[in-house]
Amino acid sequence: MDAAYPNIVNVMKTKIMLIKYLIIALVAFVLGTFFPNPAAKRKVQTETVNWAIKIGFGVPRFEYSNNKEFISSLNNCINYLNFNIPRRQRVNTELIIAQAIVESNYGTSRFAREGHNLFGIRVWSKEGMLPHKQPDTIEWRVRVFKNKCESVKYYIEILNTKQVYAEFRKARDMSFNRDPIRMARALDSFSTNKEYEKHVIEVINKLRNGTK
């Protein structure tokens, strides 16, 4: 077999995926232009998402063997999810990546590897993963997800719906979702670690400086 064949296949796959993105982007533009009514827009958007899935625009693969690949896979997941999330409910990409790094150590934690949980999200029942050094009598577990992108989706959902994150949503609105550091300072309820916001902000700054 020609040694260049795998590279040709990869190039073709990339071109096909790019064409799919362009088609979906065009449809999204048409939706915003010709369906100003919110209810009609949501209906057509749902139909468009279902159509996109049928042509292969499904949950992206979340594969990685190093920090750079983890960030790249997470970016792909975020872009995929944002297609079906109203703009005002989206969470800043830098913030998502920074929190995932802090919570899962670039996807290498036990909860990330075995439970696809990138954010240490708990479930208040005994259906989940029991943390090490915790007695099995505790009333909570770490939630298990079908895939890592599903954990990102749920993380975005709780930030948008739980009352405890009302200050985060206020910070997001005031900064037009453009200031992850400001939003990170409003996440004191996300962790019991009093230095949590500081750690998240440090990661944001490191990523901006090209340190991964």
C-alpha positions as CSV (number, residue, x, y, z in Angstrom):
1,M,0.0,0.0,0.0
2,D,1.2,3.5,-0.8
3,A,2.6,5.1,2.4
4,A,0.8,8.3,1.4
5,Y,-2.6,6.6,1.3
6,P,-3.6,7.2,5.0
7,N,-2.8,10.9,4.6
8,I,-5.0,11.1,1.5
9,V,-7.8,9.4,3.4
10,N,-7.4,11.9,6.3
11,V,-7.4,14.9,3.9
12,M,-10.6,13.6,2.3
13,K,-12.3,13.1,5.6
14,T,-11.4,16.6,6.7
15,K,-12.8,18.0,3.4
16,I,-16.0,16.1,3.8
17,M,-16.4,17.3,7.4
18,L,-15.7,20.9,6.3
19,I,-18.4,20.7,3.6
20,K,-20.9,19.5,6.3
21,Y,-20.0,22.4,8.6
22,L,-20.4,24.9,5.7
23,I,-23.8,23.4,4.8
24,I,-25.0,23.6,8.4
25,A,-23.7,27.1,8.8
26,L,-25.6,28.1,5.7
27,V,-28.8,26.6,7.1
28,A,-28.3,28.4,10.4
29,F,-27.9,31.7,8.6
30,V,-31.1,31.1,6.6
31,L,-32.9,30.3,9.9
32,G,-31.8,33.5,11.4
33,T,-32.8,35.5,8.3
34,F,-36.1,34.0,7.3
35,F,-37.5,32.8,10.6
36,P,-37.6,35.8,12.9
37,N,-40.4,34.4,14.9
38,P,-38.8,32.6,18.0
39,A,-41.2,29.6,18.0
40,A,-40.9,29.0,14.3
41,K,-37.1,29.5,14.5
42,R,-36.8,26.9,17.3
43,K,-39.0,24.4,15.4
44,V,-36.9,24.7,12.2
45,Q,-33.7,24.6,14.2
46,T,-34.7,21.3,15.8
47,E,-35.5,19.9,12.5
48,T,-32.2,21.1,11.1
49,V,-30.2,19.5,14.0
50,N,-32.0,16.2,13.4
51,W,-31.1,16.5,9.7
52,A,-27.5,17.3,10.5
53,I,-27.2,14.2,12.6
54,K,-28.6,12.1,9.8
55,I,-25.9,13.3,7.4
56,G,-23.2,12.4,9.9
57,F,-22.9,15.5,12.0
58,G,-23.1,13.6,15.2
59,V,-21.3,13.8,18.5
60,P,-17.6,14.3,17.6
61,R,-15.0,11.7,18.7
62,F,-13.4,12.6,22.0
63,E,-10.0,11.1,21.6
64,Y,-6.7,12.3,23.1
65,S,-3.3,11.1,24.2
66,N,-1.8,14.4,25.4
67,N,-3.0,17.8,26.6
68,K,-3.1,19.4,23.2
69,E,-5.4,16.7,21.8
70,F,-7.6,16.9,24.9
71,I,-8.1,20.6,24.3
72,S,-8.7,20.1,20.6
73,S,-11.3,17.3,21.3
74,L,-13.0,19.5,23.9
75,N,-13.2,22.4,21.4
76,N,-14.8,20.2,18.8
77,C,-17.4,19.1,21.4
78,I,-18.2,22.7,22.4
79,N,-18.6,23.7,18.8
80,Y,-21.0,20.8,18.2
81,L,-23.1,21.6,21.3
82,N,-23.2,25.3,20.6
83,F,-25.0,24.6,17.3
84,N,-28.1,23.7,19.3
85,I,-27.7,26.1,22.2
86,P,-29.2,29.7,22.1
87,R,-26.4,32.3,22.0
88,R,-27.4,33.8,25.4
89,Q,-27.1,30.4,27.0
90,R,-23.7,29.4,25.7
91,V,-20.8,29.3,28.1
92,N,-17.5,30.9,27.3
93,T,-15.1,28.3,25.6
94,E,-12.1,29.4,27.6
95,L,-14.0,28.9,30.9
96,I,-15.2,25.4,29.9
97,I,-11.7,24.3,28.9
98,A,-10.1,25.7,32.1
99,Q,-12.7,24.1,34.4
100,A,-12.4,20.8,32.6
101,I,-8.6,20.9,33.0
102,V,-8.8,21.8,36.7
103,E,-11.5,19.2,37.4
104,S,-10.1,16.3,35.3
105,N,-6.4,17.1,34.9
106,Y,-6.7,17.1,31.1
107,G,-9.1,14.2,31.1
108,T,-6.7,11.8,33.0
109,S,-8.7,11.6,36.3
110,R,-10.4,8.4,37.2
111,F,-13.8,10.1,36.9
112,A,-13.0,11.3,33.4
113,R,-11.5,8.0,32.2
114,E,-14.1,5.6,33.7
115,G,-17.2,7.8,34.0
116,H,-16.6,10.4,31.2
117,N,-17.2,13.1,33.8
118,L,-14.9,16.1,33.1
119,F,-16.2,18.4,35.8
120,G,-16.6,16.2,38.9
121,I,-20.4,16.6,38.8
122,R,-22.2,14.8,41.6
123,V,-25.5,12.9,41.6
124,W,-27.4,12.8,44.9
125,S,-28.0,9.1,44.9
126,K,-25.9,6.0,45.0
127,E,-26.0,5.5,41.2
128,G,-22.6,6.7,40.2
129,M,-18.9,6.4,41.0
130,L,-17.8,6.2,44.7
131,P,-14.8,8.5,45.3
132,H,-11.7,6.8,46.8
133,K,-11.4,7.1,50.6
134,Q,-15.1,7.8,50.9
135,P,-17.4,5.4,52.8
136,D,-20.1,3.7,50.8
137,T,-22.6,5.2,53.3
138,I,-22.4,8.6,51.8
139,E,-25.6,9.8,50.0
140,W,-23.9,11.0,46.8
141,R,-21.7,9.7,44.0
142,V,-19.9,11.2,41.0
143,R,-22.2,11.1,38.0
144,V,-21.4,8.7,35.1
145,F,-22.0,9.9,31.5
146,K,-22.3,8.0,28.2
147,N,-19.5,10.0,26.7
148,K,-17.4,13.1,27.6
149,C,-19.4,15.4,25.3
150,E,-22.5,14.5,27.3
151,S,-20.8,15.7,30.5
152,V,-20.0,19.0,28.8
153,K,-23.7,19.4,27.8
154,Y,-24.9,18.7,31.3
155,Y,-22.3,21.1,32.8
156,I,-23.7,23.9,30.5
157,E,-27.2,22.9,31.5
158,I,-26.7,23.2,35.2
159,L,-24.9,26.6,34.9
160,N,-27.9,27.8,32.9
161,T,-30.6,26.4,35.3
162,K,-29.5,26.0,38.9
163,Q,-30.3,28.9,41.2
164,V,-26.9,28.6,42.9
165,Y,-25.3,29.8,39.6
166,A,-27.4,32.9,39.3
167,E,-24.4,35.1,39.9
168,F,-22.5,33.4,37.2
169,R,-25.3,34.0,34.7
170,K,-25.4,37.7,35.7
171,A,-21.6,38.0,35.2
172,R,-22.0,36.3,31.8
173,D,-24.7,38.7,30.7
174,M,-22.8,41.7,31.9
175,S,-19.7,40.7,30.0
176,F,-21.6,39.4,26.9
177,N,-20.0,36.0,27.6
178,R,-16.6,37.5,26.7
179,D,-14.8,37.7,30.1
180,P,-14.1,34.1,31.4
181,I,-12.1,35.5,34.3
182,R,-15.0,37.6,35.6
183,M,-17.3,34.6,35.2
184,A,-14.8,32.3,37.0
185,R,-15.0,34.6,40.0
186,A,-18.7,33.9,40.2
187,L,-18.2,30.1,40.5
188,D,-17.4,29.8,44.2
189,S,-20.3,27.4,44.5
190,F,-19.0,25.0,42.0
191,S,-16.4,23.5,44.3
192,T,-15.8,23.1,48.0
193,N,-12.2,24.2,47.4
194,K,-11.9,27.9,48.5
195,E,-9.1,28.4,46.0
196,Y,-11.1,27.0,43.1
197,E,-11.7,30.3,41.2
198,K,-8.0,31.1,41.6
199,H,-7.0,27.8,40.0
200,V,-9.4,28.2,37.1
201,I,-8.2,31.8,36.4
202,E,-4.6,30.6,36.6
203,V,-5.3,27.9,33.9
204,I,-7.1,30.5,31.7
205,N,-4.0,32.8,31.9
206,K,-1.7,29.8,31.1
207,L,-3.7,28.9,28.1
208,R,-3.6,32.4,26.8
209,N,0.1,32.5,27.2
210,G,0.4,29.3,25.2
211,T,1.2,27.0,28.2
212,K,-0.6,23.7,28.0
